[in-house]
Amino acid sequence: MGCREVHAATVLAFLSGTASVAGLLAAVLLPNWRQMRLCTFNRNERNLTVFTGLWIKCARFDGSRDCVSYDPQWYRAVDQLDLRVLQFALPLSMATAAAALLLCLVGMCHTAFVPGVPDVKLAKCLINSAGCHLVAGLLFLLACAICLTPSVWVIFYNSYLNRKYEPIFSFDISVFIAIASAGGLFFTSVLLFLWYCACKSLPSPFWHPLYSHPPSMHSYAPQPYSARSRLSAMEMDMPVVTHAS
């Protein structure tokens, strides 16, 4: 696995991170976090299911796709603690993952277009491609934790609501999308960490996150010390006389 060229692991990590962010966006926008099913014993009426999302609430009759009651201002009056936490956690997770994607892209571009070691004067101020991927992996792992914790909490909070009121609550598809997206973020971070660990076998400074030393120090190989180096300049300039036979 090479660090001085764009590798398949980093490309796969970028694609996996992009798909995970897209999944988080779908989970945020879909009104399918919780269902509340209201059943009636009147034969002249139909059962009603209330679909609750992070931003809107929609009530539908069984067998219908149209919303009987649509509340676009639901995000202001959310009365369920887990959904209120998700309103802040998921956008924060998306922003963190987007920053990680940007760093991953910068690292790949740095590898593709700036393969050489930078100037000595700028060496201490720059981050190489390995550093970009390492920080991106940490951000992906953080985004996974921010997304996964409240998404799993929805499942337990749903059980709490069923015990407190009636068994009419159930979690919906957005929970599975968010958990799958968190798994994708974790997979992306693992790929970047594996790539970084493989880079450590390369000589410095390519695998270091920061160019802690001037590049000339790594490329310079000191000559072996010899007794000849102790001679004075005058002795070294003296001609050597050889006798011909």
C-alpha positions in Angstrom: 0.0 0.0 0.0 1.7 3.2 -1.2 1.5 6.6 0.5 3.2 8.6 -2.3 0.3 7.8 -4.7 -3.5 7.8 -4.6 -4.4 4.4 -3.3 -7.6 2.4 -3.7 -8.1 2.5 0.1 -8.3 6.3 0.2 -10.6 6.4 -2.8 -12.9 3.8 -1.2 -12.9 5.7 2.0 -13.9 8.9 0.3 -16.8 7.1 -1.6 -17.9 5.4 1.6 -17.9 8.7 3.5 -19.8 10.4 0.8 -22.5 7.6 0.8 -22.7 7.8 4.6 -23.3 11.6 4.5 -26.0 11.1 1.9 -27.6 8.5 4.1 -27.5 10.9 7.1 -29.1 13.6 4.9 -31.9 11.2 3.9 -32.5 10.2 7.6 -32.7 13.9 8.6 -35.2 14.8 5.9 -37.5 11.8 6.0 -40.5 12.0 8.4 -40.1 8.4 9.4 -38.5 8.3 12.8 -41.5 7.2 14.9 -44.9 5.8 14.1 -47.9 6.2 16.4 -50.7 3.9 15.3 -54.2 4.8 16.4 -56.7 2.0 16.0 -60.5 2.5 16.1 -63.3 -0.1 16.7 -65.7 1.9 14.6 -66.3 0.1 11.3 -67.1 3.3 9.6 -63.7 4.8 10.3 -60.2 3.8 9.4 -57.2 3.4 11.5 -54.8 6.3 11.6 -51.0 6.3 11.7 -49.0 9.4 12.7 -45.5 9.6 11.2 -43.2 11.7 13.2 -39.9 13.1 11.9 -37.4 15.6 13.1 -39.0 18.5 11.3 -42.5 17.5 10.2 -45.4 15.3 11.4 -47.8 13.6 9.0 -51.0 11.7 9.8 -52.3 9.2 7.3 -55.2 6.8 7.1 -54.5 3.2 6.4 -54.2 2.5 2.6 -53.6 6.2 1.8 -50.4 8.0 1.0 -51.8 11.5 1.4 -51.4 13.3 4.7 -54.7 14.1 6.5 -52.9 16.3 8.9 -49.6 17.9 8.0 -47.6 19.9 10.6 -44.6 21.7 9.0 -43.9 23.5 12.2 -43.4 20.4 14.2 -39.7 21.1 14.7 -40.6 24.0 17.0 -42.9 22.0 19.3 -41.2 18.6 19.5 -42.2 17.1 22.8 -40.1 13.9 22.6 -36.6 14.2 24.1 -34.9 11.7 21.7 -36.1 13.6 18.6 -35.1 16.9 20.1 -31.5 15.6 20.7 -31.4 14.2 17.1 -32.3 17.6 15.7 -28.9 18.8 17.0 -26.9 15.6 16.8 -27.5 14.6 13.2 -26.7 18.0 11.6 -23.6 18.2 13.8 -22.6 14.7 12.7 -23.1 15.7 9.0 -21.0 18.8 9.4 -18.2 16.8 11.0 -18.3 14.2 8.3 -18.3 16.9 5.6 -15.2 18.4 7.1 -13.6 15.0 7.1 -14.5 14.5 3.5 -12.9 17.8 2.6 -9.7 16.8 4.4 -9.7 13.4 2.7 -10.1 15.2 -0.7 -7.3 17.6 0.2 -5.1 14.6 1.1 -5.7 12.8 -2.2 -5.1 16.0 -4.2 -1.9 16.6 -2.2 -0.8 13.1 -3.0 -1.7 13.4 -6.7 -0.4 16.8 -7.5 2.3 17.6 -4.9 4.3 14.3 -4.5 7.5 16.0 -3.6 8.6 17.3 -0.2 7.8 21.0 0.3 10.3 23.8 0.8 12.4 23.8 4.0 11.0 27.2 5.1 7.4 25.9 4.8 8.0 22.4 6.1 7.0 23.2 9.7 3.7 24.8 8.6 2.3 22.2 6.2 0.4 18.9 6.7 1.2 16.1 4.3 -1.4 13.7 2.8 -0.9 11.2 5.6 -1.7 13.9 8.1 -4.9 14.9 6.2 -6.1 11.3 6.1 -5.3 10.7 9.8 -7.3 13.8 10.9 -10.1 12.8 8.5 -10.3 9.4 10.1 -10.6 10.9 13.6 -13.3 13.2 12.4 -15.2 10.3 10.8 -15.0 8.4 14.0 -16.3 11.4 15.9 -19.2 11.8 13.5 -20.0 8.1 13.9 -20.2 8.5 17.7 -22.4 11.7 17.4 -24.8 10.0 15.0 -24.9 6.5 16.5 -25.6 7.3 20.2 -28.9 9.2 19.8 -30.1 6.9 17.0 -29.8 3.8 19.2 -31.4 5.8 22.0 -34.5 6.1 19.9 -35.1 2.4 20.1 -34.9 2.4 23.9 -36.9 5.5 24.2 -39.6 4.0 22.1 -39.9 1.1 24.6 -40.1 3.7 27.3 -43.0 5.4 25.6 -44.8 2.1 25.1 -44.5 1.3 28.9 -45.5 4.8 29.9 -48.5 5.2 27.7 -49.8 2.4 25.4 -48.0 0.1 23.0 -48.8 2.2 20.0 -45.3 3.5 19.2 -42.8 2.0 16.9 -39.6 3.2 15.3 -39.4 3.6 11.6 -37.0 3.3 8.7 -35.0 6.5 9.4 -33.6 4.8 12.5 -32.1 2.0 10.4 -30.8 4.5 7.8 -29.0 6.6 10.5 -27.5 3.5 12.2 -26.3 2.2 8.8 -24.8 5.6 8.0 -23.0 5.5 11.3 -21.6 2.1 10.4 -20.4 3.6 7.1 -18.6 6.4 8.9 -16.9 3.9 11.2 -15.9 1.8 8.2 -14.5 4.9 6.5 -12.4 5.8 9.6 -11.1 2.2 9.8 -10.0 2.3 6.2 -8.1 5.6 6.7 -6.5 4.3 9.9 -5.3 1.1 8.1 -3.9 3.2 5.3 -2.1 5.4 7.8 -0.6 2.4 9.7 0.6 1.0 6.4 2.3 4.3 5.6 4.4 4.2 8.8 6.7 1.7 7.1 7.8 4.4 4.7 10.8 6.6 5.5 10.3 10.0 7.0 8.8 12.5 6.5 6.1 11.0 4.3 4.1 9.3 7.0 4.4 12.0 9.6 1.2 14.1 10.1 3.5 17.2 10.4 6.8 17.9 8.8 8.5 18.2 12.2 12.0 18.4 10.7 13.3 20.0 7.5 13.1 17.6 4.6 16.8 18.1 3.9 17.6 16.4 7.2 15.9 13.2 6.1 17.4 13.1 2.6 20.9 14.0 3.7 23.1 10.9 4.5 26.3 11.9 6.4 29.5 10.6 5.0 31.5 8.2 7.2 34.1 9.8 9.3 37.7 9.1 8.2 41.1 10.1 9.1 41.4 11.9 5.8 38.9 14.5 7.0 41.3 15.6 9.7 43.9 16.7 7.2 44.4 20.4 6.8 43.5 22.2 3.6 47.1 22.7 2.7 47.8 19.0 3.1 44.9 18.1 0.9 46.0 20.4 -1.8 49.6 19.0 -1.9 50.4 17.1 -5.1 51.0 13.4 -4.9 54.3 12.3 -6.5 54.6 8.9 -7.9 57.8 7.3 -9.2 57.7 5.6 -12.6 59.5 2.4 -12.9 
